[in-house]
Amino acid sequence: MPEPELVSIALPVRNGADRLEGVIRSVLAQDYPSIELVVSDNASTDGTEELCRDLAAGDPRIVYHRHPHDVGLLGNFTHAARISRGAYVRWIGDDDRLEPACVSRAMAAFAADERIILVTNQVSYSRPDGTLATTAYEGAGLGSDDPVERFTEMLRLLNESPFLIDPLYGLLRREPAVGIPRRNMLREDEVFAAKLALAGPWAHVPEVLSHRNWRLERISGLARRLDVPSWQSHAANTLQCRELLRWVRDADLTDDRRRRARSAVLRMYARRQRRTIAHRGRKLLSMARLV
């Protein structure tokens, strides 16, 4: 009987000593037999290093790496996957949690369909007020053999509920996880999701197998955390769609598929611009009432 393929769980962290142990325990409790946990510590200044080294000393499945200086949020995220050894890679946030069957259920989906590059699952989100949110995704477009159908479906989902599907925290084949280039920018996670949709079909496990914390953050605050110029927060829609159009231009698509993909990006841009203009209009009206 062949040995099960290694699955890497990539855990980027900075100053997570107060919340990290439960995350690590949930990874080590997976019922899948071949796991490594790669912790990439972005120059933490709290007790993260001591905690991780202590845990790694007690379990050989934990690999700990510490950056001597801050490499940025995205830099640490991608580094955690690049230094992993698994044929499959899954990121996990430093305050998330996995159910014990999370990896094994995803690996079963890979075994059932060799076309698949990514397996997502239903996620339970904890809101800041303590309530839980989860929404079942029932679409089939992301499993299509047509890359533009998958791409269009992903763009549609980006304008729907954020609780429907979370490709950045699914299980990926190693090649797309580390091979697709990423640019540090606002909404980079959405751009990467769209790139993954073009790269190959996905499968979805309609079970709550992971838990995440949901924080609503102002785009200006996110710009500071990503260390991108503050002006980008005023042009996020345009920059995102420009990056998507650049990727579509260079993708291995027929002319007809390229036209369809470009049209899907422009439709998304138009929807978002209308939403932005309406939001700004409401703010101006509210300010006028105060005068």
BADRENKE-666828 format. One record per residue (C-alpha): residue in one letter; x, y, z; residue number from 1. Coordinates in nm, 2 decimals. Each point is the difference from the previous one (the first is absolute). Layout:
<tigu "A",<X,Y,Z>,NUM>
...
//
This chain:
<tigu "M",<0.00,0.00,0.00>,1>
<tigu "P",<0.16,0.34,-0.10>,2>
<tigu "E",<0.09,0.25,0.26>,3>
<tigu "P",<-0.24,0.29,0.03>,4>
<tigu "E",<0.12,0.32,-0.16>,5>
<tigu "L",<0.13,0.27,0.23>,6>
<tigu "V",<-0.23,0.29,0.07>,7>
<tigu "S",<0.15,0.33,0.12>,8>
<tigu "I",<-0.19,0.24,0.22>,9>
<tigu "A",<0.16,0.34,-0.04>,10>
<tigu "L",<-0.04,0.23,0.30>,11>
<tigu "P",<0.12,0.36,-0.04>,12>
<tigu "V",<0.01,0.19,0.33>,13>
<tigu "R",<0.12,0.32,0.16>,14>
<tigu "N",<-0.05,0.06,0.37>,15>
<tigu "G",<-0.25,-0.29,0.05>,16>
<tigu "A",<0.12,-0.14,0.33>,17>
<tigu "D",<-0.33,0.06,0.17>,18>
<tigu "R",<-0.21,-0.19,-0.26>,19>
<tigu "L",<0.23,-0.24,-0.18>,20>
<tigu "E",<0.00,-0.31,0.21>,21>
<tigu "G",<-0.36,-0.10,-0.08>,22>
<tigu "V",<0.06,0.05,-0.37>,23>
<tigu "I",<0.30,-0.23,0.01>,24>
<tigu "R",<-0.19,-0.26,0.21>,25>
<tigu "S",<-0.28,-0.02,-0.26>,26>
<tigu "V",<0.25,-0.06,-0.28>,27>
<tigu "L",<0.18,-0.27,0.19>,28>
<tigu "A",<-0.34,-0.17,0.08>,29>
<tigu "Q",<-0.07,-0.07,-0.37>,30>
<tigu "D",<-0.10,-0.36,-0.07>,31>
<tigu "Y",<0.20,0.00,-0.32>,32>
<tigu "P",<0.33,-0.19,0.07>,33>
<tigu "S",<0.26,0.21,-0.19>,34>
<tigu "I",<0.00,0.36,0.11>,35>
<tigu "E",<0.27,0.27,0.05>,36>
<tigu "L",<-0.07,0.34,0.16>,37>
<tigu "V",<0.22,0.28,-0.13>,38>
<tigu "V",<0.00,0.30,0.23>,39>
<tigu "S",<0.15,0.31,-0.16>,40>
<tigu "D",<0.06,0.26,0.27>,41>
<tigu "N",<0.02,0.36,-0.13>,42>
<tigu "A",<0.25,0.13,0.25>,43>
<tigu "S",<-0.24,-0.02,0.29>,44>
<tigu "T",<0.09,0.22,0.31>,45>
<tigu "D",<-0.22,-0.19,0.25>,46>
<tigu "G",<0.03,-0.36,0.12>,47>
<tigu "T",<-0.08,-0.16,-0.34>,48>
<tigu "E",<0.35,-0.14,-0.05>,49>
<tigu "E",<0.02,-0.16,0.34>,50>
<tigu "L",<-0.34,-0.16,-0.03>,51>
<tigu "C",<0.06,-0.14,-0.35>,52>
<tigu "R",<0.35,-0.13,0.09>,53>
<tigu "D",<-0.14,-0.18,0.30>,54>
<tigu "L",<-0.28,-0.16,-0.20>,55>
<tigu "A",<0.23,-0.09,-0.28>,56>
<tigu "A",<0.23,-0.18,0.25>,57>
<tigu "G",<-0.29,-0.22,0.10>,58>
<tigu "D",<-0.13,-0.09,-0.35>,59>
<tigu "P",<0.22,-0.06,-0.31>,60>
<tigu "R",<-0.29,0.10,-0.23>,61>
<tigu "I",<0.05,0.36,0.09>,62>
<tigu "V",<0.26,0.20,-0.21>,63>
<tigu "Y",<0.08,0.35,0.14>,64>
<tigu "H",<0.16,0.28,-0.19>,65>
<tigu "R",<0.06,0.35,0.13>,66>
<tigu "H",<0.07,0.30,-0.22>,67>
<tigu "P",<0.26,0.23,0.16>,68>
<tigu "H",<-0.19,0.31,-0.13>,69>
<tigu "D",<-0.35,0.08,-0.11>,70>
<tigu "V",<-0.06,-0.12,-0.36>,71>
<tigu "G",<-0.36,0.12,-0.02>,72>
<tigu "L",<-0.34,-0.17,0.02>,73>
<tigu "L",<0.00,-0.14,-0.35>,74>
<tigu "G",<0.37,-0.09,0.01>,75>
<tigu "N",<-0.04,-0.21,0.31>,76>
<tigu "F",<-0.32,-0.16,-0.14>,77>
<tigu "T",<0.17,-0.11,-0.32>,78>
<tigu "H",<0.32,-0.10,0.18>,79>
<tigu "A",<-0.18,-0.24,0.22>,80>
<tigu "A",<-0.12,-0.20,-0.30>,81>
<tigu "R",<0.33,0.02,-0.19>,82>
<tigu "I",<0.20,-0.16,0.28>,83>
<tigu "S",<-0.25,-0.28,0.04>,84>
<tigu "R",<0.07,-0.35,-0.14>,85>
<tigu "G",<-0.34,-0.14,-0.06>,86>
<tigu "A",<-0.16,-0.09,-0.34>,87>
<tigu "Y",<-0.30,0.19,0.14>,88>
<tigu "V",<-0.01,0.33,0.19>,89>
<tigu "R",<-0.26,0.17,0.22>,90>
<tigu "W",<0.04,0.33,0.17>,91>
<tigu "I",<-0.15,0.06,0.34>,92>
<tigu "G",<-0.04,0.33,0.19>,93>
<tigu "D",<0.16,0.05,0.34>,94>
<tigu "D",<-0.34,0.00,0.17>,95>
<tigu "D",<-0.18,-0.26,-0.21>,96>
<tigu "R",<-0.09,-0.36,0.08>,97>
<tigu "L",<-0.04,-0.32,-0.20>,98>
<tigu "E",<-0.24,-0.29,0.06>,99>
<tigu "P",<0.19,-0.33,0.03>,100>
<tigu "A",<-0.13,-0.12,-0.34>,101>
<tigu "C",<0.08,0.32,-0.19>,102>
<tigu "V",<0.30,-0.14,-0.19>,103>
<tigu "S",<-0.12,-0.35,-0.05>,104>
<tigu "R",<-0.33,0.12,-0.15>,105>
<tigu "A",<0.19,0.22,-0.24>,106>
<tigu "M",<0.24,-0.27,-0.10>,107>
<tigu "A",<-0.29,-0.23,-0.07>,108>
<tigu "A",<-0.13,0.26,-0.25>,109>
<tigu "F",<0.34,0.01,-0.17>,110>
<tigu "A",<0.00,-0.38,-0.03>,111>
<tigu "A",<-0.34,0.01,-0.16>,112>
<tigu "D",<0.09,0.24,-0.28>,113>
<tigu "E",<0.36,0.04,-0.13>,114>
<tigu "R",<-0.10,0.33,-0.17>,115>
<tigu "I",<-0.04,0.18,0.32>,116>
<tigu "I",<0.26,0.26,0.11>,117>
<tigu "L",<-0.18,0.13,0.31>,118>
<tigu "V",<-0.25,-0.13,0.25>,119>
<tigu "T",<-0.20,0.25,0.21>,120>
<tigu "N",<-0.24,-0.08,0.29>,121>
<tigu "Q",<-0.28,0.18,0.18>,122>
<tigu "V",<0.14,0.23,0.27>,123>
<tigu "S",<-0.15,0.12,0.33>,124>
<tigu "Y",<0.08,0.37,0.06>,125>
<tigu "S",<0.00,0.16,0.35>,126>
<tigu "R",<-0.10,0.36,-0.02>,127>
<tigu "P",<0.13,0.26,0.25>,128>
<tigu "D",<-0.33,0.00,0.19>,129>
<tigu "G",<0.04,-0.38,0.06>,130>
<tigu "T",<-0.26,-0.12,-0.25>,131>
<tigu "L",<0.08,-0.26,-0.26>,132>
<tigu "A",<-0.06,0.03,-0.37>,133>
<tigu "T",<0.02,-0.28,-0.27>,134>
<tigu "T",<-0.15,-0.02,-0.34>,135>
<tigu "A",<-0.02,-0.31,-0.22>,136>
<tigu "Y",<0.15,0.03,-0.35>,137>
<tigu "E",<-0.20,-0.21,-0.25>,138>
<tigu "G",<0.13,0.12,-0.33>,139>
<tigu "A",<0.17,-0.22,-0.26>,140>
<tigu "G",<0.18,0.25,-0.21>,141>
<tigu "L",<0.34,-0.03,0.18>,142>
<tigu "G",<0.02,-0.37,-0.10>,143>
<tigu "S",<-0.04,0.07,-0.37>,144>
<tigu "D",<0.26,-0.09,-0.26>,145>
<tigu "D",<-0.05,0.35,-0.15>,146>
<tigu "P",<0.25,0.23,0.17>,147>
<tigu "V",<-0.21,0.31,-0.08>,148>
<tigu "E",<-0.32,-0.15,0.15>,149>
<tigu "R",<0.20,-0.06,0.32>,150>
<tigu "F",<0.15,0.35,-0.02>,151>
<tigu "T",<-0.34,0.16,-0.05>,152>
<tigu "E",<-0.15,-0.19,0.29>,153>
<tigu "M",<0.28,0.11,0.23>,154>
<tigu "L",<-0.05,0.36,-0.10>,155>
<tigu "R",<-0.37,-0.04,0.07>,156>
<tigu "L",<0.07,-0.14,0.34>,157>
<tigu "L",<0.23,0.30,0.08>,158>
<tigu "N",<-0.31,0.22,-0.02>,159>
<tigu "E",<-0.21,-0.24,0.21>,160>
<tigu "S",<0.02,-0.10,0.37>,161>
<tigu "P",<0.36,-0.03,0.12>,162>
<tigu "F",<-0.11,-0.31,0.20>,163>
<tigu "L",<-0.08,-0.21,-0.31>,164>
<tigu "I",<0.34,-0.14,-0.09>,165>
<tigu "D",<0.36,0.07,0.10>,166>
<tigu "P",<0.26,-0.13,-0.25>,167>
<tigu "L",<0.30,0.15,0.18>,168>
<tigu "Y",<-0.07,-0.24,0.29>,169>
<tigu "G",<-0.07,-0.31,-0.20>,170>
<tigu "L",<0.24,-0.29,-0.08>,171>
<tigu "L",<0.21,0.06,-0.31>,172>
<tigu "R",<0.23,-0.21,-0.22>,173>
<tigu "R",<0.34,0.14,0.06>,174>
<tigu "E",<0.07,0.13,-0.36>,175>
<tigu "P",<-0.28,0.27,0.00>,176>
<tigu "A",<0.06,0.08,0.37>,177>
<tigu "V",<0.36,0.10,-0.05>,178>
<tigu "G",<0.02,0.06,-0.37>,179>
<tigu "I",<-0.26,0.27,-0.07>,180>
<tigu "P",<0.16,0.34,0.04>,181>
<tigu "R",<-0.15,0.24,0.26>,182>
<tigu "R",<0.02,0.38,0.02>,183>
<tigu "N",<-0.02,0.18,0.33>,184>
<tigu "M",<-0.31,0.22,-0.04>,185>
<tigu "L",<-0.34,0.06,0.14>,186>
<tigu "R",<-0.25,-0.29,-0.08>,187>
<tigu "E",<0.29,-0.22,-0.10>,188>
<tigu "D",<-0.18,-0.29,0.16>,189>
<tigu "E",<-0.29,0.04,-0.25>,190>
<tigu "V",<0.25,0.03,-0.29>,191>
<tigu "F",<0.17,-0.32,0.11>,192>
<tigu "A",<-0.33,-0.18,0.02>,193>
<tigu "A",<-0.09,0.11,-0.35>,194>
<tigu "K",<0.34,-0.12,-0.12>,195>
<tigu "L",<-0.06,-0.34,0.16>,196>
<tigu "A",<-0.34,-0.03,-0.17>,197>
<tigu "L",<0.18,0.04,-0.34>,198>
<tigu "A",<0.27,-0.25,0.10>,199>
<tigu "G",<-0.23,-0.31,0.04>,200>
<tigu "P",<-0.33,-0.15,0.13>,201>
<tigu "W",<-0.09,0.00,0.37>,202>
<tigu "A",<-0.20,-0.22,0.22>,203>
<tigu "H",<-0.20,0.10,0.30>,204>
<tigu "V",<-0.08,-0.20,0.32>,205>
<tigu "P",<-0.34,0.13,0.13>,206>
<tigu "E",<0.09,-0.06,0.37>,207>
<tigu "V",<0.13,0.24,0.26>,208>
<tigu "L",<0.35,-0.12,0.04>,209>
<tigu "S",<0.18,0.32,0.10>,210>
<tigu "H",<-0.07,0.30,0.22>,211>
<tigu "R",<0.12,0.35,-0.06>,212>
<tigu "N",<-0.04,0.34,0.17>,213>
<tigu "W",<-0.16,0.27,-0.20>,214>
<tigu "R",<0.11,0.36,0.04>,215>
<tigu "L",<-0.14,0.28,-0.21>,216>
<tigu "E",<0.29,0.23,-0.06>,217>
<tigu "R",<0.01,0.34,-0.17>,218>
<tigu "I",<0.19,0.00,-0.33>,219>
<tigu "S",<0.23,0.27,0.13>,220>
<tigu "G",<0.10,-0.21,0.30>,221>
<tigu "L",<0.06,-0.30,-0.23>,222>
<tigu "A",<0.23,0.21,-0.21>,223>
<tigu "R",<0.21,0.08,0.30>,224>
<tigu "R",<0.02,-0.36,0.10>,225>
<tigu "L",<0.11,-0.10,-0.35>,226>
<tigu "D",<0.24,0.29,-0.01>,227>
<tigu "V",<-0.13,0.13,-0.33>,228>
<tigu "P",<-0.04,0.37,-0.09>,229>
<tigu "S",<-0.31,0.16,0.16>,230>
<tigu "W",<-0.12,0.13,-0.34>,231>
<tigu "Q",<-0.07,-0.36,-0.10>,232>
<tigu "S",<-0.30,0.00,0.23>,233>
<tigu "H",<-0.16,0.26,-0.23>,234>
<tigu "A",<0.07,-0.20,-0.32>,235>
<tigu "A",<-0.04,-0.36,0.13>,236>
<tigu "N",<-0.27,-0.09,-0.26>,237>
<tigu "T",<0.20,0.13,-0.29>,238>
<tigu "L",<0.33,-0.16,0.11>,239>
<tigu "Q",<-0.17,-0.34,0.06>,240>
<tigu "C",<-0.16,0.00,-0.34>,241>
<tigu "R",<0.32,0.11,-0.17>,242>
<tigu "E",<0.18,-0.29,0.16>,243>
<tigu "L",<-0.27,-0.24,-0.11>,244>
<tigu "L",<0.01,0.13,-0.35>,245>
<tigu "R",<0.38,-0.04,-0.01>,246>
<tigu "W",<-0.03,-0.36,0.11>,247>
<tigu "V",<-0.27,-0.08,-0.25>,248>
<tigu "R",<0.21,0.16,-0.28>,249>
<tigu "D",<0.29,-0.23,0.08>,250>
<tigu "A",<-0.19,-0.32,0.08>,251>
<tigu "D",<0.00,-0.30,-0.23>,252>
<tigu "L",<-0.35,0.06,-0.14>,253>
<tigu "T",<-0.16,0.00,-0.35>,254>
<tigu "D",<-0.10,0.34,-0.14>,255>
<tigu "D",<-0.36,-0.07,0.07>,256>
<tigu "R",<0.06,-0.10,0.36>,257>
<tigu "R",<0.22,0.30,0.05>,258>
<tigu "R",<-0.28,0.23,-0.12>,259>
<tigu "R",<-0.25,-0.17,0.23>,260>
<tigu "A",<0.24,0.03,0.30>,261>
<tigu "R",<0.07,0.36,-0.08>,262>
<tigu "S",<-0.37,0.08,-0.02>,263>
<tigu "A",<-0.05,-0.17,0.34>,264>
<tigu "V",<0.26,0.22,0.16>,265>
<tigu "L",<-0.15,0.31,-0.15>,266>
<tigu "R",<-0.35,-0.10,0.13>,267>
<tigu "M",<0.14,-0.05,0.35>,268>
<tigu "Y",<0.18,0.34,-0.02>,269>
<tigu "A",<-0.32,0.18,-0.11>,270>
<tigu "R",<-0.20,-0.16,0.29>,271>
<tigu "R",<0.26,0.10,0.25>,272>
<tigu "Q",<0.03,0.35,-0.13>,273>
<tigu "R",<-0.38,0.05,0.02>,274>
<tigu "R",<0.01,-0.13,0.36>,275>
<tigu "T",<0.29,0.23,0.09>,276>
<tigu "I",<-0.17,0.30,-0.15>,277>
<tigu "A",<-0.32,-0.07,0.18>,278>
<tigu "H",<0.18,-0.04,0.33>,279>
<tigu "R",<0.18,0.33,-0.05>,280>
<tigu "G",<-0.33,0.16,-0.09>,281>
<tigu "R",<-0.16,-0.12,0.33>,282>
<tigu "K",<0.30,0.14,0.20>,283>
<tigu "L",<-0.02,0.34,-0.17>,284>
<tigu "L",<-0.38,0.01,0.06>,285>
<tigu "S",<0.06,-0.09,0.37>,286>
<tigu "M",<0.27,0.28,0.03>,287>
<tigu "A",<-0.23,0.25,-0.16>,288>
<tigu "R",<-0.27,-0.07,0.25>,289>
<tigu "L",<0.24,0.09,0.28>,290>
<tigu "V",<0.08,0.34,-0.14>,291>
//
